[in-house]
Amino acid sequence: MFKKITLLSVVLLFLMQCRPVENKRITDVNWDLTKPELQRLLTLQDKQASDSLFPYFHSNDPTYRYGAALAFASIRDKSAIDSLATLLKDEVMDVRIAAAYALGQIGDEKAEASLIQAFKPGDSTAVSDAVRGVILEAIGKTGSEQSLHNLATISTFLRADTTLLEGQAWGIYRFALRNKVVPEGTSRMVDFIARRGYPESVRLIAANYLGRAKNIQLDSMATLSLSKALAQSVNPDIRMGLALALGKTKSGIALNALTNRLAIEKDYRVKCNILRALNKFDYKAAELIVTPFLDDENLNIAKTAAQFFVNNGIPRGANVYWRKARDTSLHWQVQLTLFKAANKYMPAYFEVTKGQLNSELKNRLAIATNNYEKAEVLNALSQYPWNYKFIKEQGFEVNDVVVRTASVQALADIARNPDFVKFFGNARSKVVKRDLKDCFVEAIEKRDVSMMALAAEVLREPELGFIDLIDSLDFLVAAKAKLSLPKEMETWLEVQKTLDFFNGKTINEEVEVNYNHPIDWEMLSALPEGISAEIETDKGEITISFYPDLAPGAVLNFVQLAKNGYYDGKNFHRIVSNFVAQGGCSRGDGYGALDYSIRTELPMANYNREGVVGMARSGYHTECTQFFITHCPTPHLDGKYTIFAQVTKGMDVVHELEQGDKIKKVVIR
């Protein structure tokens, strides 16, 4: 008996060994950029090769289903909507999340029904909550006003349901960025701020909504709630949004809350937003609050205060702005902003005074040694339209590209002056308009990329009437033919838009950029884990840590440029107080690039804090050398600008940077 059983066991074992081995089901995403197949997938993303990416949706490995879905978040190809919708049912949570995010990124209303169907309101596990949160945000990027109403009136989420509450808040916020708002959405966001117990991340989203959303109504109760929150919030990121929100109410309660906060506020960014909020209030009351901050030791605050008078000044205040502009203790940027206010509001019939003011500005242009200061002088001179010939003479023929760029911008500002006809008179305005047209045509014919771009843009503005003054488009056709792509893509696009306008065609805001700069995967794989860069500037050192898993193309591009010494000596050419510091332009005026472009990479990442490092661009997939560092949360940039690094040391230096400060060198660690 024993022998028979043993023999049977041997036979059974033999039969089992002869059966094919079942493939083990893979349930985890393994995002390892050293894997050749993943590199191939990401190269297809770089090439915008949609048809070659679709087969990955059926891969047995969720890594590739996930990667293919995320690829379409950057490509934004509408033909992928149906295929992505099928991935909303994938067995792996990360794949479902990637699919929902990509559908939101594509931003087409066709995706709305699939997203709503995939929400599954009865499912309340932690895993499903992660997917549902992303779905809610995606609906905010694709949905109808009815969906906004439905989203805003969800009241079943508990305060502990952080992921779902974040999804609801993000969804309402994304709707607002599409200019879709409903009272229920605003009320929900006010509740997030006013009522205790909501997660800080949700309150931050709400504060950004209340500060940025257009055409929202805040009643007296909401104003009281937000005023109280401004006084009590310990998070400056939230106070920044609340300050702007209170400005929209224009109420006495809000003005008192803003004034009281301004008196004790320590964070310069919040102060800047309070000063901006005061733009909404009666000038006489706000003027007294703003004026002392012209002398603030923080340049960002002083500039913001000076800009208040450019935005809201009055004729009887022009002499006051002028006198203050002469104060040599002020930073030149503050002085010239006040000169701009004085020149803007000084009545034209004060001919002698007006002449003296503009004479001072012309003298300052002659003696200034800082090209950015010269650019601001031209900006101030543009507030007196009769300066148009002087601006052209002083700006068009100089060697400095920053000044040349500023001269065309100044002429464009004159052409856009809402009082143009009133200022020159009906007959004379026609002569000046023709003179300006000739200036813009000459700017385009000079083949300087910034001059061409700015001139082309102003010529196509329909309300300015230049279309009636252009007899031939040959100058535009010839200029476009001379441009080198992709290096001069920004200018090419502006010229093409103007040609389309004059030819009666629909203007295409985006242009297809050919694949021209492949990712060197071997070099990327050789980068050390935790790679960072030390950026030495005139103000001190900034350390950034890279995100190669999020944006491999952008990371490798920056590292290669830095190792080649490209950034050494480049300026931070653009500083916007409490927004960004931008640098890396080869020209110093924002129009410089090298003879290649890299792709926009848009994985699931947020500009939800200060110090996020992103790639600047003039259109999707036009990134090259320019980058920016945020001063504060800027979630309106999410899903639009590549995030490739984060400041880990030296954020105080970032806040101190001024326009024109140099990058001495960049060292990769």
C-alpha distance (Angstrom), angle and dihedral (degrees) to the residues before:
residue distance angle dihedral
M1 . . .
F2 3.74 . .
K3 3.80 91.6 .
K4 3.82 92.3 51.0
I5 3.78 92.4 52.9
T6 3.78 91.7 47.6
L7 3.78 91.5 51.2
L8 3.82 91.3 49.3
S9 3.78 90.3 50.8
V10 3.78 91.1 52.9
V11 3.80 91.5 50.9
L12 3.80 92.4 49.0
L13 3.81 91.5 48.0
F14 3.80 90.3 50.8
L15 3.81 91.7 50.6
M16 3.80 91.8 49.4
Q17 3.79 91.2 51.7
C18 3.81 90.3 52.4
R19 3.84 92.7 56.5
P20 3.82 116.2 96.5
V21 3.81 114.6 -101.1
E22 3.80 112.4 -112.6
N23 3.82 115.8 -124.3
K24 3.73 111.4 -108.3
R25 3.78 111.2 -117.1
I26 3.81 113.1 -116.5
T27 3.79 114.6 -143.5
D28 3.82 103.9 168.0
V29 3.79 131.0 79.1
N30 3.80 110.3 -127.9
W31 3.80 106.6 -166.2
D32 3.79 100.3 -167.0
L33 3.80 112.7 154.0
T34 3.80 91.6 -161.4
K35 3.82 89.7 70.1
P36 3.85 108.4 104.2
E37 3.80 93.7 -144.2
L38 3.80 92.1 53.2
Q39 3.79 89.3 48.4
R40 3.80 88.4 52.3
L41 3.80 90.9 51.0
L42 3.80 92.5 50.2
T43 3.79 90.6 46.9
L44 3.81 88.0 55.6
Q45 3.80 87.4 51.2
D46 3.80 88.2 52.3
K47 3.79 89.8 50.4
Q48 3.83 90.9 48.3
A49 3.81 86.1 -127.2
S50 3.81 99.1 163.6
D51 3.81 96.6 168.9
S52 3.80 91.4 54.6
L53 3.80 91.9 49.1
F54 3.81 96.8 53.5
P55 3.84 94.8 75.7
Y56 3.80 89.2 61.4
F57 3.82 88.3 66.8
H58 3.82 86.4 73.7
S59 3.80 97.5 45.9
N60 3.81 117.6 130.3
D61 3.81 87.9 -135.6
P62 3.84 111.8 77.4
T63 3.81 89.1 -151.9
Y64 3.78 89.5 73.6
R65 3.80 95.2 41.5
Y66 3.80 87.0 51.7
G67 3.80 93.3 45.7
A68 3.80 93.4 48.2
A69 3.80 91.6 50.3
L70 3.80 91.8 49.6
A71 3.80 89.9 48.0
F72 3.79 89.5 64.9
A73 3.81 90.1 52.9
S74 3.81 85.5 69.2
I75 3.82 98.7 33.3
R76 3.85 93.0 45.5
D77 3.81 93.2 -160.2
K78 3.82 112.1 171.5
S79 3.80 91.2 -152.6
A80 3.82 87.8 72.4
I81 3.82 95.5 61.4
D82 3.81 97.3 95.1
S83 3.80 93.2 44.7
L84 3.79 92.1 48.1
A85 3.78 89.7 49.1
T86 3.80 89.4 61.2
L87 3.81 89.5 55.0
L88 3.80 89.2 59.4
K89 3.82 84.0 78.5
D90 3.81 95.3 48.4
E91 3.80 116.4 135.1
V92 3.82 91.5 -128.0
M93 3.79 116.1 77.6
D94 3.80 95.6 -147.0
V95 3.79 90.8 55.7
R96 3.81 92.0 51.2
I97 3.80 89.8 49.4
A98 3.81 92.1 49.8
A99 3.80 91.2 49.0
A100 3.81 92.9 50.5
Y101 3.78 91.7 47.4
A102 3.81 92.2 49.1
L103 3.81 91.9 50.1
G104 3.79 88.8 53.2
Q105 3.78 90.8 48.7
I106 3.80 91.8 52.9
G107 3.78 85.6 54.4
D108 3.79 99.2 -159.6
E109 3.81 121.6 145.0
K110 3.81 89.0 -132.9
A111 3.81 88.3 77.2
E112 3.80 94.5 56.4
A113 3.82 98.2 86.4
S114 3.81 93.8 49.8
L115 3.79 91.8 48.8
I116 3.80 92.7 49.9
Q117 3.80 91.6 47.7
A118 3.82 91.0 50.5
F119 3.81 93.3 51.6
K120 3.84 93.9 84.9
P121 3.82 99.5 -167.0
G122 3.81 93.9 -161.7
D123 3.81 94.0 60.6
S124 3.80 110.1 90.7
T125 3.80 106.4 168.3
A126 3.79 119.9 127.6
V127 3.80 89.6 -114.1
S128 3.78 93.3 53.1
D129 3.81 91.1 45.4
A130 3.81 90.2 61.0
V131 3.80 90.5 54.3
R132 3.79 94.3 42.1
G133 3.80 91.7 51.3
V134 3.80 91.3 56.3
I135 3.82 90.3 45.1
L136 3.82 91.0 55.0
E137 3.79 91.0 52.8
A138 3.80 91.0 46.5
I139 3.81 90.2 52.7
G140 3.80 86.3 55.7
K141 3.81 88.4 59.8
T142 3.81 96.4 45.5
G143 3.79 110.9 19.9
S144 3.79 137.0 106.2
E145 3.77 127.5 -113.7
Q146 3.81 88.4 -98.5
S147 3.79 89.1 58.2
L148 3.79 89.0 49.6
H149 3.79 89.8 53.5
N150 3.80 91.2 48.6
L151 3.79 91.9 47.1
A152 3.80 94.0 47.7
T153 3.80 93.8 51.1
I154 3.81 97.2 53.2
S155 3.81 104.1 122.4
T156 3.80 102.3 163.4
F157 3.80 97.9 86.7
L158 3.79 112.6 105.3
R159 3.80 122.8 -136.4
A160 3.80 87.8 -109.0
D161 3.82 91.1 57.2
T162 3.79 91.9 90.6
T163 3.81 97.1 161.3
L164 3.80 93.9 49.9
L165 3.79 93.1 44.3
E166 3.80 90.0 50.4
G167 3.80 89.0 50.8
Q168 3.80 91.7 50.6
A169 3.81 92.3 47.8
W170 3.80 93.6 45.5
G171 3.79 90.4 48.2
I172 3.81 93.2 53.2
Y173 3.80 89.8 45.0
R174 3.82 93.3 50.2
F175 3.80 89.6 50.4
A176 3.81 88.6 54.0
L177 3.80 91.5 53.1
R178 3.82 85.3 58.3
N179 3.82 88.6 52.2
K180 3.80 92.5 -107.5
V181 3.80 113.4 131.8
V182 3.80 133.9 155.3
P183 3.83 128.8 -172.2
E184 3.80 90.8 -114.5
G185 3.81 90.7 57.8
T186 3.79 92.7 51.2
S187 3.80 90.8 46.0
R188 3.80 90.5 52.3
M189 3.79 91.8 51.5
V190 3.81 91.3 49.0
D191 3.82 88.4 52.2
F192 3.80 90.5 53.4
I193 3.80 88.7 55.6
A194 3.80 100.4 37.8
R195 3.79 103.8 41.3
R196 3.77 122.6 72.8
G197 3.77 124.8 -116.0
Y198 3.78 103.3 37.0
P199 3.82 115.7 131.0
E200 3.79 116.1 -95.3
S201 3.80 91.1 -123.7
V202 3.80 90.2 58.3
R203 3.79 92.5 47.3
L204 3.81 89.9 52.1
I205 3.80 91.3 55.1
A206 3.79 90.2 47.7
A207 3.81 92.2 50.5
N208 3.79 90.7 51.7
Y209 3.79 90.6 49.3
L210 3.80 93.0 50.2
G211 3.79 91.2 47.6
R212 3.82 98.0 45.6
A213 3.82 108.7 27.7
K214 3.79 114.1 104.4
N215 3.80 126.6 -134.8
I216 3.79 96.6 14.0
Q217 3.79 120.6 148.9
L218 3.79 121.0 -137.3
D219 3.81 114.6 -170.5
S220 3.79 125.9 -154.8
M221 3.81 93.4 -88.8
A222 3.80 91.7 51.6
T223 3.81 89.6 47.2
L224 3.80 90.9 53.0
S225 3.79 91.2 48.5
L226 3.80 93.7 49.3
S227 3.82 91.9 44.8
K228 3.79 89.8 54.3
A229 3.80 90.9 47.1
L230 3.81 91.5 50.4
A231 3.80 89.8 54.4
Q232 3.80 95.2 46.1
S233 3.80 106.9 34.3
V234 3.79 114.3 108.8
N235 3.81 92.4 -165.8
P236 3.83 112.3 88.6
D237 3.81 90.5 -162.2
I238 3.79 88.5 63.6
R239 3.81 93.8 42.2
M240 3.82 89.4 55.8
G241 3.78 91.8 59.7
L242 3.79 93.9 41.8
A243 3.80 91.7 53.3
L244 3.81 91.9 56.9
A245 3.79 91.2 43.8
L246 3.80 92.9 54.3
G247 3.78 89.7 51.4
K248 3.80 88.9 63.3
T249 3.81 91.6 61.2
K250 3.83 95.2 59.7
S251 3.80 87.5 -159.4
G252 3.77 130.0 143.2
I253 3.80 90.4 -122.0
A254 3.80 90.4 56.3
L255 3.80 92.7 45.8
N256 3.80 90.8 53.9
A257 3.80 91.6 47.6
L258 3.80 92.1 49.9
T259 3.81 93.1 46.2
N260 3.80 93.1 48.8
R261 3.79 92.0 48.4
L262 3.79 92.3 47.1
A263 3.80 90.6 56.4
I264 3.81 93.5 58.6
E265 3.82 103.2 25.6
K266 3.81 116.2 123.2
D267 3.80 100.4 -177.8
Y268 3.81 111.1 86.4
R269 3.81 91.4 -152.3
V270 3.79 92.4 59.7
K271 3.80 89.6 46.9
C272 3.81 90.2 53.3
N273 3.79 91.1 52.2
I274 3.79 92.4 47.6
L275 3.81 89.6 52.3
R276 3.80 89.4 49.4
A277 3.79 90.2 49.1
L278 3.80 89.3 55.5
N279 3.81 88.1 65.8
K280 3.81 86.2 79.4
F281 3.80 96.0 58.8
D282 3.78 135.2 78.5
Y283 3.80 108.9 -66.6
K284 3.79 96.2 -132.6
A285 3.80 93.0 55.6
A286 3.79 95.9 40.3
E287 3.82 95.3 45.4
L288 3.79 92.2 66.2
I289 3.79 91.5 50.9
V290 3.80 96.0 45.7
T291 3.82 102.3 42.6
P292 3.85 98.1 74.5
F293 3.78 90.2 56.8
L294 3.81 91.7 64.9
D295 3.81 84.9 81.3
D296 3.78 95.5 47.5
E297 3.80 113.3 134.3
N298 3.80 89.8 -134.7
L299 3.81 106.9 85.3
N300 3.80 93.4 -151.5
I301 3.79 91.8 56.9
A302 3.80 94.3 44.3
K303 3.83 92.4 48.8
T304 3.80 91.5 48.8
A305 3.80 90.0 50.8
A306 3.80 91.1 49.7
Q307 3.80 91.2 48.8
F308 3.80 88.2 56.7
F309 3.79 88.3 68.7
V310 3.80 92.4 47.9
N311 3.79 89.2 53.6
N312 3.79 99.5 40.4
G313 3.79 109.8 17.1
I314 3.78 125.1 137.0
P315 3.84 131.1 -146.5
R316 3.80 94.8 -110.0
G317 3.79 89.0 55.5
A318 3.81 95.8 53.2
N319 3.80 95.2 93.2
V320 3.81 89.8 49.2
Y321 3.83 91.2 53.4
W322 3.80 89.9 47.3
R323 3.79 94.0 51.4
K324 3.78 91.3 48.5
A325 3.81 90.5 47.3
R326 3.81 88.9 61.4
D327 3.80 91.3 58.8
T328 3.80 102.0 116.7
S329 3.80 91.8 -161.6
L330 3.80 88.4 72.2
H331 3.80 123.3 89.0
W332 3.80 111.6 -100.2
Q333 3.80 91.0 -114.8
V334 3.80 90.9 57.1
Q335 3.80 91.7 44.9
L336 3.79 93.9 51.9
T337 3.80 92.8 45.2
L338 3.81 87.6 56.1
F339 3.82 90.6 45.9
K340 3.79 86.6 54.4
A341 3.82 90.9 52.3
A342 3.80 91.4 47.8
N343 3.80 93.1 49.1
K344 3.79 91.8 46.2
Y345 3.79 96.4 52.5
M346 3.82 103.1 29.5
P347 3.84 103.7 111.5
A348 3.81 113.1 -112.4
Y349 3.80 90.8 -131.8
F350 3.81 88.4 66.5
E351 3.79 85.5 80.9
V352 3.80 98.2 163.9
T353 3.79 94.6 45.4
K354 3.79 92.0 43.6
G355 3.79 89.7 50.5
Q356 3.79 92.5 50.7
L357 3.80 92.6 49.3
N358 3.80 92.8 51.1
S359 3.79 91.3 43.9
E360 3.80 88.8 57.5
L361 3.78 90.3 51.5
K362 3.81 92.4 49.0
N363 3.79 90.7 50.5
R364 3.77 89.9 49.2
L365 3.80 90.1 53.0
A366 3.80 89.5 53.8
I367 3.80 95.6 52.5
A368 3.81 101.5 35.0
T369 3.79 114.8 111.2
N370 3.80 97.4 -174.7
N371 3.81 110.8 86.3
Y372 3.81 91.8 -151.5
E373 3.79 89.4 53.3
K374 3.81 89.5 51.7
A375 3.78 89.1 51.5
E376 3.80 90.7 53.9
V377 3.81 91.0 48.8
L378 3.81 89.2 56.5
N379 3.79 88.0 48.5
A380 3.81 90.3 54.3
L381 3.81 91.8 45.7
S382 3.81 90.4 54.8
Q383 3.80 89.0 68.5
Y384 3.83 87.5 75.3
P385 3.83 102.1 57.7
W386 3.82 94.0 -158.1
N387 3.81 86.6 72.6
Y388 3.80 91.4 73.8
K389 3.81 95.4 104.4
F390 3.80 92.4 46.2
I391 3.80 91.5 49.3
K392 3.78 91.4 51.0
E393 3.80 93.1 48.0
Q394 3.80 93.4 47.4
G395 3.79 98.0 42.4
F396 3.78 111.8 33.8
E397 3.79 99.6 62.4
V398 3.81 102.9 38.5
N399 3.78 121.9 109.3
D400 3.80 95.2 -131.5
V401 3.81 110.4 96.5
V402 3.82 93.2 -157.7
V403 3.81 90.6 58.5
R404 3.81 93.0 43.9
T405 3.78 90.3 51.9
A406 3.80 91.3 48.2
S407 3.80 92.4 50.7
V408 3.81 93.3 57.9
Q409 3.79 90.8 43.7
A410 3.81 89.5 52.0
L411 3.82 91.6 51.5
A412 3.80 89.6 48.0
D413 3.81 89.3 53.0
I414 3.80 89.5 52.5
A415 3.81 91.4 50.6
R416 3.82 89.6 50.2
N417 3.80 94.6 48.2
P418 3.83 104.5 129.3
D419 3.83 89.6 -142.9
F420 3.81 93.8 50.2
V421 3.83 96.8 121.4
K422 3.79 92.8 38.1
F423 3.80 91.0 51.6
F424 3.81 98.5 49.1
G425 3.78 99.6 27.8
N426 3.79 124.1 -116.8
A427 3.81 98.3 -79.1
R428 3.80 97.4 39.5
S429 3.81 93.1 44.7
K430 3.81 89.8 63.7
V431 3.80 90.7 54.2
V432 3.82 92.4 47.7
K433 3.81 91.3 46.4
R434 3.81 88.9 55.8
D435 3.80 90.1 47.7
L436 3.78 90.1 52.0
K437 3.79 90.9 47.5
D438 3.80 88.6 55.0
C439 3.80 89.6 49.5
F440 3.80 92.1 52.9
V441 3.80 92.9 46.2
E442 3.81 89.3 50.8
A443 3.80 90.2 48.3
I444 3.80 89.8 55.4
E445 3.78 92.8 46.3
K446 3.81 91.1 53.3
R447 3.82 88.9 71.4
D448 3.80 93.6 -137.5
V449 3.80 104.6 143.6
S450 3.80 97.8 -138.1
M451 3.79 94.0 44.2
M452 3.80 90.3 48.5
A453 3.80 94.4 48.3
L454 3.79 95.8 48.1
A455 3.80 93.8 43.8
A456 3.81 93.3 47.4
E457 3.79 90.7 50.6
V458 3.81 95.4 52.8
L459 3.81 93.9 44.5
R460 3.81 92.3 61.6
E461 3.80 97.4 50.4
P462 3.80 100.9 115.9
E463 3.80 97.3 -151.3
L464 3.81 91.1 59.1
G465 3.80 93.4 61.5
F466 3.81 99.4 -138.9
I467 3.81 89.1 136.2
D468 3.82 88.4 75.0
L469 3.81 91.7 54.4
I470 3.82 99.9 50.6
D471 3.81 113.8 91.4
S472 3.80 99.1 175.6
L473 3.78 135.9 21.7
D474 3.79 93.7 -154.8
F475 3.81 91.8 107.9
L476 3.82 90.8 57.1
V477 3.80 93.9 45.7
A478 3.79 91.6 49.0
A479 3.81 92.8 46.9
K480 3.79 92.7 49.6
A481 3.80 91.2 50.7
K482 3.81 90.9 56.6
L483 3.81 95.0 54.4
S484 3.80 119.2 106.7
L485 3.79 116.7 -134.4
P486 2.95 136.2 -112.0
K487 3.82 91.2 5.3
E488 3.80 94.1 61.0
M489 3.79 97.5 32.7
E490 3.82 94.1 126.7
T491 3.80 91.7 58.9
W492 3.81 92.7 40.0
L493 3.79 89.5 55.7
E494 3.82 93.3 49.9
V495 3.81 92.0 49.7
Q496 3.82 91.2 46.8
K497 3.81 91.2 51.2
T498 3.80 89.8 52.6
L499 3.80 92.1 48.7
D500 3.80 89.2 50.5
F501 3.80 90.8 50.3
F502 3.80 94.3 50.5
N503 3.82 90.5 45.7
G504 3.80 92.1 51.4
K505 3.79 94.6 -113.8
T506 3.79 128.6 139.6
I507 3.78 108.9 -93.1
N508 3.80 112.8 -120.4
E509 3.79 109.4 -145.9
E510 3.79 92.1 -162.8
V511 3.77 132.4 47.8
E512 3.77 131.4 -160.7
V513 3.80 110.8 -107.3
N514 3.78 115.7 -155.8
Y515 3.79 119.5 -122.9
N516 3.78 104.0 -101.2
H517 3.82 111.8 146.6
P518 3.83 115.2 53.6
I519 3.78 121.2 -160.0
D520 3.81 112.4 -106.1
W521 3.79 97.4 -133.3
E522 3.77 94.2 -176.1
M523 3.78 91.1 56.4
L524 3.80 92.0 43.9
S525 3.81 91.6 51.1
A526 3.80 89.4 52.9
L527 3.81 93.0 58.0
P528 3.81 111.6 110.5
E529 3.78 120.1 -111.3
G530 3.79 111.7 -96.5
I531 3.80 93.1 22.7
S532 3.79 115.4 -176.9
A533 3.80 141.2 170.6
E534 3.78 132.4 -133.1
I535 3.80 111.5 -145.6
E536 3.79 111.5 -161.4
T537 3.82 111.9 -156.9
D538 3.80 138.4 172.6
K539 3.80 87.8 -96.0
G540 3.80 98.7 44.9
E541 3.78 142.1 -79.6
I542 3.80 128.2 -37.8
T543 3.81 122.4 -167.8
I544 3.79 120.0 -157.0
S545 3.81 127.4 -173.3
F546 3.80 117.0 -147.2
Y547 3.81 131.1 -128.3
P548 3.82 104.1 -148.1
D549 3.81 91.6 163.8
L550 3.81 90.5 57.9
A551 3.79 101.4 39.3
P552 3.81 112.2 9.5
G553 3.81 94.1 166.5
A554 3.80 94.6 51.7
V555 3.81 93.4 43.9
L556 3.78 94.3 50.3
N557 3.80 91.0 44.7
F558 3.81 92.4 53.9
V559 3.80 92.7 44.7
Q560 3.79 92.5 50.3
L561 3.80 92.7 47.6
A562 3.79 91.4 48.1
K563 3.80 93.8 48.5
N564 3.80 89.7 49.9
G565 3.82 90.3 53.3
Y566 3.79 93.5 -116.4
Y567 3.80 95.7 138.3
D568 3.80 95.1 48.4
G569 3.80 108.6 113.4
K570 3.81 96.2 6.5
N571 3.80 120.0 134.5
F572 3.73 135.3 -122.3
H573 3.79 88.7 -123.6
R574 3.80 98.6 176.9
I575 3.78 126.6 46.8
V576 3.80 119.0 170.3
S577 3.79 111.5 -174.4
N578 3.78 112.0 -112.7
F579 3.80 92.0 0.1
V580 3.82 120.0 64.9
A581 3.79 147.2 -26.7
Q582 3.82 109.0 -142.6
G583 3.79 128.6 -167.4
G584 3.78 145.9 147.2
C585 3.81 99.0 87.7
S586 3.81 114.0 147.3
R587 3.83 90.5 -146.2
G588 3.79 101.7 36.8
D589 3.80 95.4 -126.0
G590 3.80 101.3 81.9
Y591 3.81 96.4 -100.4
G592 3.79 98.8 88.9
A593 3.80 127.3 109.1
L594 3.78 142.0 143.7
D595 3.80 127.3 -105.5
Y596 3.79 96.7 -83.0
S597 3.79 141.0 50.5
I598 3.78 134.7 -146.4
R599 3.77 129.5 -144.9
T600 3.78 126.8 -94.3
E601 3.82 107.6 -109.5
L602 3.80 114.7 -157.7
P603 3.80 113.3 176.9
M604 3.80 122.5 156.5
A605 3.79 100.5 -65.3
N606 3.79 133.1 126.7
Y607 3.77 139.2 -144.0
N608 3.80 87.6 -138.7
R609 3.81 99.0 134.6
E610 3.78 142.1 31.6
G611 3.78 121.8 -82.2
V612 3.79 99.0 38.0
V613 3.82 110.2 151.0
G614 3.80 115.8 -143.6
M615 3.79 139.0 171.3
A616 3.80 118.1 -105.3
R617 3.79 117.2 -136.7
S618 3.81 142.9 172.2
G619 3.80 93.3 -143.0
Y620 3.77 137.7 -12.5
H621 3.81 112.8 -53.8
T622 3.82 94.7 9.8
E623 3.82 97.9 108.1
C624 3.78 117.7 132.4
T625 3.81 124.4 141.7
Q626 3.80 108.6 -20.5
F627 3.79 120.7 97.4
F628 3.78 136.6 171.1
I629 3.80 138.0 -151.4
T630 3.79 119.6 -147.1
H631 3.80 122.9 -127.8
C632 3.80 93.4 -157.9
P633 3.82 142.1 -4.5
T634 3.81 108.9 -49.9
P635 3.83 104.7 176.6
H636 3.81 92.2 164.0
L637 3.83 84.7 77.5
D638 3.82 92.8 58.0
G639 3.78 114.1 122.4
K640 3.80 92.4 9.5
Y641 3.79 107.7 70.4
T642 3.80 125.4 44.9
I643 3.82 114.9 -108.7
F644 3.80 110.3 -152.3
A645 3.82 107.6 154.3
Q646 3.80 146.9 12.4
V647 3.79 130.8 -138.1
T648 3.80 108.0 -114.3
K649 3.80 98.6 171.4
G650 3.80 134.8 18.4
M651 3.79 100.7 35.9
D652 3.80 87.2 143.5
V653 3.81 87.2 61.0
V654 3.81 91.1 51.9
H655 3.80 90.0 54.7
E656 3.81 91.1 51.4
L657 3.81 97.2 50.6
E658 3.80 116.4 120.6
Q659 3.77 130.6 -160.9
G660 3.79 107.6 -82.5
D661 3.81 96.6 25.4
K662 3.79 109.8 141.9
I663 3.76 134.2 -127.0
K664 3.79 100.8 -131.0
K665 3.79 94.4 -169.3
V666 3.78 143.4 -32.2
V667 3.81 120.2 -134.9
I668 3.80 120.7 -165.8
R669 3.81 114.6 -141.9
